[in-house]
Amino acid sequence: MKKLILASVSALALFGVAACSDSATDNTTTQSTNPPAAEPMKPATPDAPKPAEPAPATPAPAPAQ
């Protein structure tokens, strides 16, 4: 059981060293993308329909006594 734990810890340490090493064999680069050209926003047409307004709430009638 101790050998299995030691092998697991050793493997994790090896992966950690491999992930953090600065070897010069990795020549990959990333390429940035250019943002889209900024286009001015078009104004809304003056005859655009007005948003619908909710109907006014009327109070419920009082119960008859």
Residue frames as a rotation matrix with the C-alpha (Angstrom) as fourth column:
MET 1
0.571 0.821 0.000 0.00
0.821 -0.571 0.000 0.00
0.000 0.000 -1.000 0.00
LYS 2
0.415 -0.491 -0.766 2.87
0.182 -0.780 0.599 2.35
-0.891 -0.388 -0.234 0.83
LYS 3
-0.638 -0.689 0.344 4.42
0.444 0.035 0.895 1.75
-0.629 0.724 0.283 -2.59
LEU 4
-0.095 0.704 0.704 1.16
0.974 -0.081 0.212 2.70
0.206 0.705 -0.678 -4.31
ILE 5
0.815 0.372 -0.444 0.89
0.499 -0.840 0.213 5.94
-0.294 -0.396 -0.870 -2.33
LEU 6
0.024 -0.903 -0.430 4.56
0.131 -0.423 0.896 6.76
-0.991 -0.078 0.108 -3.01
ALA 7
-0.643 -0.224 0.733 4.10
0.712 0.177 0.679 6.11
-0.282 0.958 0.045 -6.73
SER 8
0.350 0.859 0.374 1.00
0.916 -0.397 0.053 8.32
0.194 0.324 -0.926 -6.83
VAL 9
0.740 -0.138 -0.659 2.72
0.242 -0.858 0.452 11.19
-0.628 -0.494 -0.601 -5.02
SER 10
-0.355 -0.935 0.004 5.75
0.263 -0.095 0.960 10.86
-0.897 0.342 0.280 -7.29
ALA 11
-0.386 0.288 0.877 3.56
0.922 0.101 0.373 10.95
0.019 0.952 -0.304 -10.40
LEU 12
0.727 0.684 -0.053 1.76
0.686 -0.725 0.064 14.06
0.005 -0.083 -0.997 -9.17
ALA 13
0.403 -0.667 -0.627 5.08
0.092 -0.652 0.753 15.77
-0.911 -0.361 -0.201 -8.44
LEU 14
-0.583 -0.630 0.514 6.37
0.538 0.174 0.825 14.85
-0.609 0.757 0.237 -11.90
PHE 15
0.056 0.692 0.719 3.25
0.970 -0.210 0.126 16.28
0.238 0.691 -0.683 -13.56
GLY 16
0.827 0.249 -0.504 3.60
0.434 -0.853 0.291 19.45
-0.357 -0.459 -0.813 -11.50
VAL 17
-0.066 -0.933 -0.355 7.22
0.101 -0.360 0.927 19.94
-0.993 0.026 0.119 -12.54
ALA 18
-0.596 -0.136 0.792 6.38
0.757 0.236 0.610 19.22
-0.270 0.962 -0.037 -16.18
ALA 19
0.404 0.844 0.352 3.52
0.903 -0.431 -0.003 21.73
0.149 0.319 -0.936 -16.17
CYS 20
0.902 -0.029 -0.430 5.59
0.162 -0.902 0.401 24.53
-0.399 -0.431 -0.809 -14.64
SER 21
-0.023 -0.988 0.156 8.82
0.651 0.103 0.752 24.05
-0.759 0.119 0.640 -16.59
ASP 22
0.606 0.120 -0.786 10.01
-0.373 -0.830 -0.415 26.70
-0.702 0.545 -0.458 -19.03
SER 23
-0.161 -0.661 0.733 11.35
0.503 0.584 0.637 24.52
-0.849 0.471 0.239 -21.79
ALA 24
-0.376 -0.083 -0.923 12.03
-0.549 -0.783 0.294 26.09
-0.747 0.617 0.249 -25.17
THR 25
-0.921 0.010 0.389 10.41
0.269 0.739 0.618 23.24
-0.281 0.674 -0.683 -27.07
ASP 26
0.051 0.998 0.038 6.97
0.843 -0.023 -0.538 24.88
-0.536 0.060 -0.842 -27.04
ASN 27
-0.901 -0.429 -0.064 6.92
0.307 -0.734 0.606 27.21
-0.307 0.526 0.793 -30.03
THR 28
-0.168 0.914 0.369 3.17
0.946 0.045 0.321 27.68
0.277 0.403 -0.872 -30.23
THR 29
-0.985 -0.059 -0.160 1.82
0.100 -0.959 -0.265 31.20
-0.138 -0.277 0.951 -30.32
THR 30
-0.082 0.997 0.000 -1.62
0.826 0.068 -0.560 32.61
-0.558 -0.045 -0.828 -30.08
GLN 31
-0.822 -0.116 0.558 -2.99
0.479 -0.670 0.567 35.07
0.308 0.733 0.606 -32.55
SER 32
-0.577 0.632 -0.518 -5.24
0.234 -0.480 -0.846 37.86
-0.783 -0.609 0.129 -31.42
THR 33
-0.191 0.610 0.769 -8.30
0.977 0.043 0.208 38.83
0.094 0.791 -0.604 -33.38
ASN 34
-0.973 -0.117 0.200 -9.09
0.124 -0.992 0.021 42.38
0.196 0.045 0.980 -34.31
PRO 35
-0.455 0.865 -0.212 -12.33
0.364 -0.037 -0.931 43.79
-0.813 -0.501 -0.298 -32.90
PRO 36
0.032 0.527 0.849 -15.02
0.999 -0.008 -0.033 44.66
-0.011 0.850 -0.527 -35.43
ALA 37
-0.807 -0.315 0.499 -14.97
0.397 -0.915 0.065 48.19
0.437 0.251 0.864 -36.77
ALA 38
-0.573 0.599 -0.560 -17.07
0.490 -0.297 -0.820 50.53
-0.657 -0.744 -0.123 -34.69
GLU 39
-0.589 0.492 0.641 -20.13
0.584 -0.289 0.758 51.54
0.558 0.821 -0.117 -36.64
PRO 40
-0.914 0.313 0.259 -22.21
-0.403 -0.770 -0.494 54.49
0.045 -0.556 0.830 -35.48
MET 41
-0.660 0.737 0.147 -25.57
0.540 0.601 -0.590 53.48
-0.523 -0.310 -0.794 -34.11
LYS 42
-0.708 0.510 0.489 -28.55
0.323 -0.382 0.866 54.30
0.628 0.771 0.105 -36.26
PRO 43
-0.865 0.447 0.229 -31.16
-0.462 -0.530 -0.711 56.51
-0.197 -0.721 0.665 -34.59
ALA 44
-0.543 0.765 0.345 -34.63
0.580 0.639 -0.505 55.16
-0.608 -0.074 -0.791 -34.09
THR 45
-0.661 0.382 0.646 -37.15
0.521 -0.387 0.761 56.19
0.540 0.840 0.057 -36.67
PRO 46
-0.920 0.287 0.268 -39.41
-0.388 -0.768 -0.509 59.00
0.059 -0.572 0.818 -35.46
ASP 47
-0.010 0.990 -0.143 -42.54
-0.909 0.051 0.415 57.04
0.418 0.134 0.899 -36.29
ALA 48
-0.782 -0.291 -0.552 -41.55
-0.057 0.914 -0.402 54.09
0.621 -0.283 -0.731 -34.12
PRO 49
0.268 0.952 -0.149 -44.54
0.109 0.123 0.986 52.75
0.957 -0.281 -0.071 -32.18
LYS 50
-0.149 -0.219 0.964 -44.77
-0.860 -0.452 -0.236 53.78
0.488 -0.864 -0.121 -28.56
PRO 51
-0.905 -0.179 -0.385 -44.45
0.001 0.906 -0.423 50.94
0.424 -0.384 -0.820 -26.04
ALA 52
0.042 0.984 -0.172 -47.76
0.201 0.160 0.966 49.66
0.979 -0.075 -0.192 -24.70
GLU 53
-0.708 -0.177 0.683 -48.77
-0.574 -0.419 -0.704 51.01
0.411 -0.890 0.195 -21.31
PRO 54
-0.798 0.450 -0.401 -50.65
0.554 0.809 -0.197 48.84
0.236 -0.380 -0.895 -18.82
ALA 55
0.041 0.906 0.422 -54.26
0.252 -0.418 0.873 49.75
0.967 0.070 -0.246 -18.07
PRO 56
-0.519 -0.208 0.829 -54.76
-0.654 -0.527 -0.543 51.66
0.550 -0.824 0.137 -14.82
ALA 57
-0.754 0.215 -0.621 -55.69
0.460 0.848 -0.265 49.44
0.470 -0.485 -0.737 -11.93
THR 58
-0.108 0.784 0.612 -59.13
-0.525 -0.567 0.635 50.06
0.844 -0.253 0.473 -10.46
PRO 59
-0.812 -0.190 0.551 -59.75
-0.582 0.326 -0.745 49.19
-0.038 -0.926 -0.375 -6.82
ALA 60
-0.748 0.559 -0.358 -62.05
0.421 0.817 0.395 46.27
0.513 0.145 -0.846 -6.15
PRO 61
-0.050 0.795 0.604 -65.56
-0.371 -0.576 0.728 47.26
0.927 -0.188 0.324 -5.02
ALA 62
-0.746 -0.175 0.642 -66.17
-0.661 0.073 -0.747 47.12
0.084 -0.982 -0.170 -1.29
PRO 63
-0.789 0.487 -0.374 -68.23
0.419 0.872 0.252 44.12
0.449 0.042 -0.893 -0.16
ALA 64
-0.118 0.849 0.516 -71.85
-0.386 -0.517 0.764 44.88
0.915 -0.109 0.388 0.73
GLN 65
-0.972 -0.225 -0.074 -72.68
-0.010 0.350 -0.937 44.67
0.236 -0.910 -0.342 4.43
